[in-house]
Amino acid sequence: MTDDERFSLLVGVMGAGELWPVPDERIPPGVPMSAAYVPGIPRLGVPALLMSDAGLGVTNPGYRPGDTATALPAGLALAASFDPALAREAGGLIGREARSRGFNVQLAGAMNLARDPRNGRNFEYVSEDPLLTATIAAESVKGIQHEGVISTVKHYSLNGNETNRHWLDAVIDPDAHRESDLLAFEMAIERGAPGAVMAAYNKINGDYAAANDVLINGVLKGAWGYRGWVMSDWGATPGWECALAGLDQECGAQIDALLWGSEAFGDPLRAAHAEGGLASERLSDMVRRILRSMFAVGVDRAHVGPAPDMDAHNEIALRIARAGIVLLANRGALPLAPESSPRIAVIGGYAHAGVAAGYGSAAVVPPGGYAAVVPIGGQGLEAGMRNLYLLPSSPLSELRERLPRAQIEFDPGLGPAEAAMAARRADVAIVFAVRAEGEGFDGADLSLPWGQDAVIAAVAAANPNTVVVLETGNPVTMPWRNSVNAILQAWYPGQNGGRAIAEVLAGVVNPSGRLPITFPVDLGQTPRPELPDPATPWGTPTTIDYFEGADVGYRWFAKRGLAPMFAFGHGLSYTRFEYRDLVLGAGDTISASFSVANVGDRAGADVPQLYLTSAPGERCSRLLGFERVELEPGATRRVSIEADARLLAHYDGGAGTWRIAPGGYTVAVGASAVALRLAGGVELAGRAFGR
């Protein structure tokens, strides 16, 4: 390869779209516009790389007029299914739809741990737990890459807040980092073998993610032996020196020119190579890694595919929504009886039009387009993308279809008094509440916007049989929680979300979702009740000290003895499950087997979870394993789980190894992190292993 050919593979330029409306002459005519284009080398059979955002489907923020794709439920909804097989199907769907458009790299695999319930992008991510996050993310990557399309995992690492993310320094103890966010990436990379890893925007312990020699060269490529390439996030390459720290490819180069004054891997990198600052060996390694992933995944063999079966993809979106809806509370209000003829008031949340979706680079235009787009705005690069998107799956219409004998009245929920009047005329009041969340913005608090908390409180006071359906990308506070009879967490449920919600409310589908993130009573229970300098202007450097270390989410609550509003792993069903006959084994790790029985009167799915609750010298809570179990009434199934040894260990950075302490360990099987039903202890000899 010539030097010009080598350097050409190191820069991805954005196509013209809503975020960046300026055409780039480096993109040839006829190339579908997308997040990035990297030219191929025809004489060597190296295809061009065409990249698209794809966390929840193949996105299209104004790139390709009229193009639509399957709009999947939020990442948190997929994670709430606790179903790895479903995650792989979701990935396959994305891969097929990408290939049909000529795209061969999907910027998917969003998997930052949910450390802050205000983070605007939590809806894209998976969970607060390393094991659950790695399991779901890896299967999604496998599904995408099975179609001959490269998938990333992102954002490496600690992109846990959106406020001033380009100027944020995430400070964390390195050993705790290895036990939490980095462990999630490590396991996902081992299992999913993604072709690329995308670095984050923020700094980690003083160095930008794309310029972080410790994390890229030391951990990712060194300790883990990662063989793929590392790309930047868009506008996150502050200089050519990132190449020395392990960054292999600059993407969104035009934004780098805007933020940092030049495209780092263009003329500056060429000049550094000519002057000896960038060794030829390093240049070759950068190119080799990109080519290696292209050929390993098979993008050289994957041609533009046929139009995928969109009906089948719509069914996958529906199944994810069904499996991800979490019944948080139920005092006998649900399920509604399809054979009865109640008077039902459906109130608020644009339920007559559709269901909410998150905004930013993960927003997907569904077939037929959005039901509505409500502009919100703000400051910063992403302000123009900050909208409330409504996907055209109307819960109101779906309820009317599934409850044909009911008298259903709709009230928009514009104010408490009007909503209360509608509630008084009904036997059941169902209040839909939405919150617009997305890239570039964190929530100021956990309340519902636009006076919706007051509407719910008024409806609950007017009608004792009130059900609340939440369409949000994060936990919310619930000052009305004890006044309503049922609460359904629907997340952002995707293009078939209205149907899935109606099916769960009507009892056509038995709810089976489990929380992948803890719902605190309020922000006072979280490590940082206030974000640092929340009122500072966009562009102001800030620091977040992750002093909680590896104790993220439910682990933090366990260490502090705090009782959450709803625990990690929590979710109710219309049937009942029992756990029996726990048998434990010990060797290099801990194994457990137990029986799950459906002792109710209808079929359903349960998610038994195995937790480490104590280790030598410490009380703790760590998810060691889980399994989604589908059971008919009266049926029993045996479940076996073997823990990844790293989940029992602590990382010793001084020695560069994992260590399991000798002594007694206690584990428990439960329906959530706090609803533990079976427990037992084992002795481990202790050992050191790995890097």
C-alpha positions in Angstrom: 0.0 0.0 0.0 1.1 3.5 -0.7 1.2 6.1 2.1 -1.7 7.9 0.5 -3.7 4.7 0.6 -2.8 4.2 4.2 -3.7 7.7 5.3 -6.9 7.5 3.4 -8.2 4.8 5.7 -7.6 6.8 8.8 -10.2 9.6 8.4 -14.0 9.3 8.2 -15.9 12.3 6.9 -19.6 13.0 7.6 -22.2 13.1 4.9 -24.4 16.1 4.6 -27.4 15.9 6.9 -29.3 17.9 9.5 -26.4 18.0 12.0 -23.8 18.8 9.3 -25.5 20.3 6.2 -22.3 21.0 4.3 -21.5 18.5 1.4 -17.9 17.2 1.5 -16.1 16.8 -1.9 -14.3 13.8 -0.6 -17.6 11.8 -0.7 -18.2 10.6 -4.3 -21.5 11.1 -6.0 -24.0 8.4 -5.5 -22.7 7.3 -2.1 -25.6 7.2 0.5 -25.1 9.9 3.0 -24.5 8.7 6.5 -22.4 9.4 9.7 -19.1 8.7 8.0 -17.4 7.7 4.7 -13.9 6.2 4.4 -12.7 5.6 0.8 -11.8 2.1 -0.3 -8.8 1.0 -2.3 -10.3 -0.6 -5.4 -7.0 -1.9 -6.8 -6.6 -4.1 -3.6 -10.2 -5.1 -3.2 -10.7 -3.0 -0.1 -14.3 -1.6 0.0 -15.1 1.8 1.3 -16.4 2.0 4.8 -19.9 3.5 5.2 -20.9 4.1 8.8 -24.3 4.7 10.3 -25.5 5.2 13.9 -27.5 2.2 14.9 -28.1 1.9 18.6 -31.8 1.3 18.2 -32.0 0.8 14.4 -30.4 2.3 11.3 -30.7 6.0 12.0 -31.3 8.8 9.6 -30.9 12.3 11.0 -31.7 14.0 7.7 -29.2 12.2 5.6 -31.4 10.3 3.1 -34.7 11.9 2.3 -37.6 9.4 2.6 -35.5 6.6 4.0 -36.9 4.8 7.1 -35.9 1.8 9.2 -37.3 -0.3 12.0 -37.4 1.8 15.2 -36.5 -0.6 18.0 -37.3 0.0 21.7 -34.7 1.6 23.9 -31.6 -0.2 25.0 -32.9 -0.2 28.5 -36.1 -1.9 27.2 -34.0 -4.6 25.5 -32.0 -5.1 28.6 -35.1 -5.3 30.7 -36.0 -8.5 28.8 -32.8 -10.2 30.3 -33.0 -12.1 27.0 -29.6 -12.6 25.2 -31.3 -14.4 22.3 -33.6 -11.4 21.7 -30.6 -9.1 21.7 -29.0 -11.2 19.0 -32.2 -11.0 16.9 -32.2 -7.2 17.4 -28.6 -7.1 16.1 -29.4 -9.2 13.1 -32.3 -6.9 12.2 -29.9 -3.9 12.3 -27.3 -5.7 10.3 -29.7 -6.7 7.5 -31.3 -3.2 7.3 -27.8 -1.7 7.2 -26.5 -4.0 4.4 -29.6 -3.3 2.3 -28.6 0.4 2.3 -25.0 -0.3 1.5 -23.7 0.4 5.0 -21.0 -1.9 6.4 -20.2 -0.3 9.8 -22.8 0.2 12.5 -22.0 2.5 15.3 -24.0 0.3 17.7 -23.0 -1.5 20.9 -23.7 1.5 23.2 -22.9 0.1 26.7 -21.8 2.7 29.2 -22.9 1.8 32.7 -25.8 3.9 34.0 -24.0 5.7 36.8 -26.4 8.7 36.9 -30.2 8.5 36.4 -30.1 12.0 34.8 -27.8 10.9 31.9 -29.6 11.8 28.7 -28.2 8.8 26.8 -29.0 6.1 29.4 -32.0 5.1 27.2 -29.4 4.0 24.5 -27.3 2.0 26.9 -28.0 -1.3 28.6 -27.8 -1.3 32.4 -25.9 -0.4 35.5 -24.4 -3.9 35.9 -21.3 -5.1 34.1 -22.5 -8.7 33.5 -26.0 -7.8 32.1 -24.5 -5.0 30.0 -21.8 -7.2 28.5 -24.2 -10.1 27.9 -26.8 -8.0 26.0 -24.2 -5.8 24.1 -22.2 -8.8 23.0 -25.2 -10.6 21.5 -26.3 -7.5 19.7 -22.8 -7.2 18.2 -22.9 -10.9 17.1 -26.2 -10.4 15.4 -25.0 -7.4 13.4 -21.7 -8.9 12.4 -23.3 -12.2 11.4 -24.7 -10.1 8.5 -21.2 -9.1 7.3 -21.5 -5.7 8.9 -19.0 -4.4 11.4 -20.3 -3.3 14.8 -18.6 -1.1 17.4 -18.9 -1.1 21.1 -19.0 2.4 22.6 -18.2 4.8 24.3 -14.9 3.7 25.8 -15.1 4.8 28.6 -17.1 6.6 31.3 -19.3 8.6 29.0 -21.8 8.7 31.9 -23.1 12.2 31.6 -23.9 14.5 28.6 -23.4 17.9 30.2 -20.3 19.5 28.7 -19.2 16.0 27.6 -16.4 17.4 25.4 -14.9 19.1 28.4 -15.7 16.6 31.2 -13.0 14.8 33.1 -14.2 11.5 34.6 -12.0 10.7 37.6 -12.0 7.2 39.0 -9.7 4.8 40.8 -8.1 2.6 38.1 -8.7 -0.6 39.9 -12.4 0.2 40.5 -12.6 1.1 36.8 -11.4 -2.3 35.8 -14.1 -3.9 38.1 -17.0 -1.9 36.7 -17.2 -0.1 33.3 -14.0 -1.7 31.9 -15.1 -5.2 33.0 -18.3 -4.7 31.0 -16.3 -3.7 27.9 -13.8 -6.6 28.5 -16.5 -9.2 28.7 -18.5 -7.8 25.7 -15.3 -7.7 23.6 -14.4 -11.3 24.6 -17.9 -12.6 23.7 -18.9 -10.4 20.8 -15.5 -9.7 19.1 -16.6 -6.3 17.7 -14.6 -5.1 14.7 -14.1 -1.6 16.3 -14.2 0.2 19.6 -15.3 3.8 19.7 -13.6 6.1 22.2 -15.7 8.4 24.3 -15.8 12.2 24.3 -14.7 12.8 27.8 -11.4 12.7 29.6 -10.6 9.8 32.0 -8.3 10.7 34.8 -7.0 13.8 32.9 -6.5 12.4 29.4 -9.1 12.5 26.6 -10.5 9.0 25.8 -9.1 9.2 22.3 -5.7 10.2 23.7 -5.6 7.8 26.7 -2.6 5.7 26.4 -3.4 3.8 29.6 -6.9 2.7 28.4 -6.2 2.1 24.7 -2.6 0.8 24.6 -2.3 -0.4 28.1 -5.7 -2.1 28.8 -7.6 -2.6 25.5 -4.8 -3.5 23.2 -2.3 -4.7 25.8 -4.0 -6.5 28.7 -7.0 -7.7 26.6 -5.1 -8.3 23.4 -7.8 -6.5 21.3 -7.1 -7.0 17.6 -9.6 -4.6 16.0 -9.4 -0.8 15.5 -10.2 2.1 17.8 -12.1 5.0 16.2 -12.9 8.3 17.7 -16.4 9.6 18.5 -17.5 12.5 16.2 -15.5 15.6 17.1 -13.5 13.8 19.8 -9.9 13.8 18.3 -8.1 16.8 19.9 -4.8 16.2 18.0 -2.7 13.9 15.9 -1.0 12.7 19.0 -4.0 10.5 19.7 -2.4 8.1 17.2 0.5 7.6 19.6 -2.0 6.8 22.4 -3.6 4.1 20.3 -6.4 5.8 18.3 -6.5 4.3 14.8 -9.1 6.3 13.0 -10.5 9.8 13.3 -14.3 10.0 12.6 -16.5 13.1 12.1 -13.4 14.9 11.0 -15.3 18.1 10.1 -16.5 18.5 13.7 -12.8 18.1 14.9 -11.9 21.0 12.5 -14.7 23.1 14.1 -13.8 22.3 17.7 -10.1 21.8 17.7 -9.0 23.9 14.6 -8.0 21.1 12.2 -8.7 17.5 11.2 -6.2 15.7 13.3 -5.5 12.7 11.1 -5.3 14.7 7.9 -2.4 17.1 7.2 -1.2 17.2 10.9 -0.8 13.4 11.0 0.9 13.3 7.6 3.3 16.0 8.7 4.1 14.1 12.0 4.9 11.0 9.9 7.1 12.9 7.6 9.0 14.5 10.5 9.4 11.2 12.4 6.8 11.9 15.1 4.6 9.0 13.9 6.7 5.9 13.2 6.0 3.9 10.0 5.4 0.8 12.2 2.6 2.6 14.1 1.0 3.9 10.8 1.0 0.3 9.5 -0.5 -1.0 12.7 -3.4 1.5 12.4 -4.1 0.4 8.9 -3.6 -3.3 9.6 -6.2 -3.2 12.4 -8.8 -1.6 10.2 -8.2 -4.1 7.4 -8.1 -7.0 9.8 -11.6 -6.3 11.0 -12.9 -5.7 7.6 -11.8 -9.1 6.4 -12.6 -10.9 9.7 -16.2 -9.7 9.7 -16.5 -10.2 5.9 -17.4 -6.7 4.7 -15.3 -7.5 1.6 -17.7 -10.3 0.8 -21.0 -8.7 1.9 -22.6 -6.9 -1.0 -25.7 -4.7 -0.8 -28.4 -7.0 0.4 -32.0 -7.4 -0.7 -34.8 -5.5 1.0 -35.3 -7.2 4.3 -38.6 -8.6 5.5 -39.9 -5.5 7.3 -43.0 -7.3 8.6 -40.7 -9.8 10.4 -38.6 -6.9 11.7 -41.7 -5.2 13.0 -42.5 -8.4 14.9 -39.0 -8.4 16.5 -39.6 -4.8 17.6 -42.9 -5.9 19.1 -41.4 -8.8 20.9 -38.7 -6.6 22.5 -41.3 -4.1 23.6 -43.4 -6.9 25.2 -40.5 -8.4 27.0 -39.1 -5.1 28.2 -42.1 -3.6 29.7 -41.8 -3.7 33.5 -44.8 -3.9 35.8 -43.5 -1.9 38.8 -46.5 -2.0 41.0 -49.9 -3.6 40.9 -52.6 -3.5 43.6 -55.2 -5.5 41.7 -55.8 -3.0 38.9 -54.2 -5.1 36.2 -54.8 -6.9 34.0 -57.9 -5.3 32.6 -60.6 -7.8 31.7 -61.2 -7.9 27.9 -64.6 -9.4 28.4 -65.9 -6.6 30.7 -67.2 -3.3 29.6 -65.6 -0.7 31.9 -65.5 3.0 31.3 -61.8 3.9 30.8 -60.2 7.3 30.8 -57.0 7.4 28.8 -55.2 10.6 29.8 -52.1 12.4 28.6 -48.8 11.4 27.1 -49.9 11.9 23.5 -51.4 8.5 23.8 -53.8 9.3 20.9 -50.9 9.9 18.6 -48.1 7.5 19.4 -45.3 6.6 21.9 -42.2 8.6 22.8 -38.7 8.0 21.5 -35.3 9.4 22.6 -33.5 12.1 20.6 -30.0 12.4 19.2 -27.9 10.1 17.0 -29.9 7.1 18.1 -33.3 8.4 16.8 -34.7 6.2 14.0 -37.3 7.4 11.5 -39.9 4.6 11.4 -41.8 3.3 8.4 -44.3 6.0 7.5 -42.4 8.7 9.4 -43.0 10.1 12.9 -46.5 10.6 14.2 -45.3 14.0 15.4 -42.1 15.9 16.3 -42.3 18.4 19.1 -39.3 20.8 19.0 -37.6 21.5 22.4 -34.2 23.1 21.6 -31.5 24.3 23.9 -27.8 25.1 23.6 -24.8 23.2 22.2 -24.1 21.2 19.1 -27.0 18.9 19.6 -29.7 21.5 20.3 -31.2 21.1 16.9 -31.8 17.4 17.4 -33.5 17.9 20.8 -37.1 17.0 20.1 -39.9 14.8 21.5 -40.3 12.2 18.8 -43.6 10.2 18.7 -43.6 6.9 16.9 -46.9 6.1 15.2 -48.1 3.3 17.5 -51.1 4.8 19.4 -51.8 3.2 22.8 -55.3 4.7 22.6 -56.1 3.0 19.3 -54.5 -0.3 20.4 -56.5 -0.3 23.7 -59.7 0.3 21.8 -58.9 -2.7 19.5 -58.1 -5.0 22.4 -61.0 -3.9 24.7 -63.8 -3.6 22.2 -66.5 -3.6 24.9 -65.0 -0.8 26.9 -66.1 2.8 26.7 -62.8 4.6 26.2 -62.5 8.4 26.5 -59.3 10.3 25.8 -58.2 13.5 27.6 -54.9 15.2 26.6 -53.9 15.8 30.2 -53.2 19.5 29.7 -54.1 20.3 33.3 -55.0 18.7 36.6 -58.6 20.0 36.7 -59.6 18.8 33.3 -57.9 15.4 33.7 -59.6 14.9 37.0 -63.0 15.5 35.4 -62.3 12.8 32.9 -61.1 10.5 35.6 -64.3 10.9 37.7 -66.4 9.7 34.7 -64.4 6.5 34.5 -64.1 3.1 36.2 -60.4 3.0 35.4 -58.1 5.9 34.6 -54.9 5.2 32.7 -52.4 8.1 32.7 -49.6 8.1 30.2 -46.6 10.2 31.1 -43.6 11.0 28.8 -40.2 12.6 29.1 -38.0 13.7 26.2 -34.4 12.6 26.9 -31.4 12.2 24.6 -27.9 13.1 23.4 -26.2 16.3 24.5 -28.4 16.9 27.6 -28.8 15.6 31.1 -31.9 16.0 33.1 -31.9 18.6 35.8 -33.8 16.3 38.1 -36.0 13.1 38.0 -39.4 14.7 37.8 -41.8 14.4 35.0 -41.9 17.6 32.8 -44.8 19.7 31.7 -46.8 19.4 35.0 -47.5 15.7 34.5 -46.8 14.8 38.2 -49.6 17.2 39.2 -51.9 15.7 36.6 -51.3 12.2 37.9 -51.9 13.3 41.5 -55.2 14.9 40.5 -56.3 11.9 38.6 -55.4 9.6 41.5 -57.4 11.8 43.9 -60.4 11.7 41.6 -60.3 8.0 40.8 -58.9 5.4 43.2 -58.4 2.9 40.3 -55.6 4.8 38.5 -52.9 3.2 36.4 -49.8 5.1 35.3 -47.8 4.2 32.1 -44.3 5.8 32.0 -42.5 6.3 28.6 -39.2 7.6 29.8 -35.5 7.0 29.2 -34.6 7.0 32.9 -36.1 6.5 36.3 -38.4 9.2 37.5 -39.5 10.3 41.0 -43.1 9.3 41.8 -44.6 11.6 44.4 -48.0 10.0 43.6 -46.7 6.4 43.9 -48.8 5.4 46.9 -52.0 6.9 45.4 -52.2 4.8 42.2 -53.0 1.2 41.8 -50.5 0.2 39.1 -47.4 1.5 37.5 -46.0 0.3 34.1 -42.5 1.2 33.0 -42.6 1.1 29.2 -39.4 3.0 28.5 -39.2 4.2 24.9 -41.0 1.1 23.5 -40.3 1.5 19.7 -42.5 1.5 16.7 -44.9 -1.2 18.0 -44.8 0.1 21.6 -48.5 1.2 21.7 -49.6 -2.4 20.9 -47.3 -3.9 23.4 -48.5 -1.6 26.2 -52.1 -2.3 25.3 -51.5 -6.1 25.3 -49.9 -5.9 28.8 -52.7 -3.7 30.2 -55.3 -6.0 28.8 -53.6 -9.2 30.0 -53.0 -10.5 26.4 -49.3 -10.5 27.3 -48.0 -11.4 30.8 -45.4 -8.7 31.8 -42.0 -10.2 32.3 -39.5 -7.2 32.1 -37.1 -6.7 35.0 -35.4 -3.4 35.8 -31.9 -3.1 34.4 -31.4 0.1 36.5 -32.2 1.0 40.0 -35.1 3.5 40.6 -34.1 5.7 43.5 -36.6 7.4 45.8 -34.9 10.7 44.9 -31.5 12.0 43.9 -30.4 12.2 47.5 -29.9 8.4 47.4 -27.5 8.7 44.4 -23.7 9.3 44.7 -24.1 12.8 43.2 -27.3 14.5 44.2 -26.1 17.5 42.2 -24.2 17.5 39.0 -21.0 19.6 39.1 -21.5 23.2 38.0 -24.9 22.4 36.3 -25.4 26.1 35.4 -22.1 26.7 33.7 -22.2 27.5 30.0 -21.7 25.0 27.3 -17.9 24.5 26.7 -16.9 24.9 30.4 -14.4 22.2 31.7 -15.9 20.2 34.5 -14.9 17.2 36.6 -16.9 14.3 37.9 -15.3 12.2 40.7 -16.7 8.7 40.5 -15.8 8.1 44.2 -18.2 5.2 44.3 -15.8 3.3 42.2 -17.2 -0.1 41.2 -20.2 0.3 43.5 -22.5 1.3 40.7 -26.3 1.3 41.0 -27.7 -1.5 43.2 -24.1 -2.1 44.5 -24.1 1.5 45.9 -27.5 1.0 47.5 -26.3 -2.3 49.1 -23.1 -0.8 50.4 -24.9 2.2 51.9 -27.9 0.3 53.2 -30.3 2.3 51.2 -33.8 1.1 50.2 -34.6 2.1 46.6 -38.0 2.9 45.3 -37.7 -0.1 42.9 -34.6 -2.4 42.9 -32.5 -3.6 40.1 -34.0 -6.8 38.7 -37.5 -6.0 40.0 -40.6 -6.7 37.9 -44.0 -8.2 38.6 -46.0 -10.7 36.7 -49.6 -11.9 36.5 -48.5 -15.2 37.7 -46.3 -16.4 40.6 -42.9 -18.1 40.7 -41.1 -20.0 43.4 -37.4 -21.0 43.7 -36.4 -24.3 45.3 -33.5 -26.7 46.0 -30.4 -24.6 45.7 -27.2 -26.6 45.2 -23.8 -24.8 45.2 -20.4 -25.9 43.9 -17.0 -24.4 44.4 -13.7 -24.7 42.5 -12.0 -21.9 40.6 -15.4 -20.2 40.8 -18.9 -20.7 42.2 -21.6 -22.7 40.4 -25.3 -22.8 41.4 -28.3 -24.8 40.4 -31.9 -24.4 41.5 -35.5 -25.0 40.4 -37.9 -22.4 39.2 -41.6 -23.3 39.4 -44.7 -21.4 38.0 -47.2 -21.7 40.9 -49.7 -19.4 39.3 -52.6 -19.9 36.9 -51.2 -18.5 33.7 -48.1 -18.9 31.6 -45.3 -16.4 32.1 -41.6 -15.7 32.1 -39.4 -15.3 35.1 -35.8 -14.0 35.5 -34.2 -15.6 38.5 -30.9 -13.9 39.5 -27.9 -15.1 41.3 -26.1 -12.6 43.5 -22.9 -12.6 45.6 -23.9 -11.2 48.9 -20.7 -11.5 51.0 -17.0 -12.2 50.4 -14.1 -12.4 52.9 -14.1 -9.2 54.8 -17.0 -7.5 53.0 -20.7 -7.4 52.5 -21.6 -6.8 48.9 -24.1 -7.3 46.1 -22.9 -8.4 42.7 -24.9 -10.1 40.0 -23.3 -13.4 39.1 -25.7 -14.7 36.6 -29.3 -14.9 35.4 -31.6 -16.8 33.1 -34.9 -16.0 31.5 -37.3 -18.9 32.0 -40.6 -19.4 30.2 -43.0 -21.6 32.1 -46.6 -22.9 31.7 -48.7 -23.0 34.9 -47.5 -25.8 37.2 -44.2 -26.3 35.2 -40.8 -26.4 36.8 -37.3 -26.0 35.3 -33.8 -26.5 36.6 -31.5 -23.6 36.1 -27.7 -23.8 36.3 -25.3 -20.8 36.6 -21.5 -20.6 36.7 -20.1 -17.3 37.8 -17.4 -15.5 35.8 -14.5 -15.6 38.3 -13.9 -11.8 37.8 -17.2 -11.1 39.4 -15.9 -12.8 42.6 -12.5 -11.0 42.5 -11.0 -7.6 43.0 -8.5 -6.2 40.5 -4.9 -5.6 41.8 -3.5 -2.9 39.6 -0.1 -3.1 41.3 0.3 -6.7 40.3 -1.7 -6.4 37.1 -3.9 -9.3 38.1 -7.3 -10.4 39.4 -7.4 -11.8 43.0 -10.0 -14.0 44.6 -9.5 -13.9 48.4 -9.5 -17.2 50.3 -12.4 -17.8 52.6 -16.2 -18.0 52.8 -18.6 -16.6 50.1 -22.3 -16.3 50.3 -24.6 -16.3 47.3 -28.4 -15.9 47.0 -31.0 -16.5 44.4 -33.7 -13.8 44.1 -36.3 -12.0 42.0 -34.3 -8.7 42.3 -31.2 -7.4 44.0 -33.2 -7.1 47.3 -35.8 -9.9 46.9 -33.5 -12.7 47.8 -35.2 -16.1 48.5 -32.5 -18.9 48.6 -29.0 -18.5 50.1 -26.0 -20.6 50.7 -22.3 -20.5 51.4 -19.1 -21.9 49.9 -15.4 -21.8 50.6 -12.9 -20.7 47.9 -9.2 -21.4 48.2 -8.3 -18.0 46.6 -6.1 -17.4 43.6 -4.7 -14.8 41.2 -5.4 -14.9 37.5 -5.6 -12.9 34.3 -4.4 -9.4 33.5 
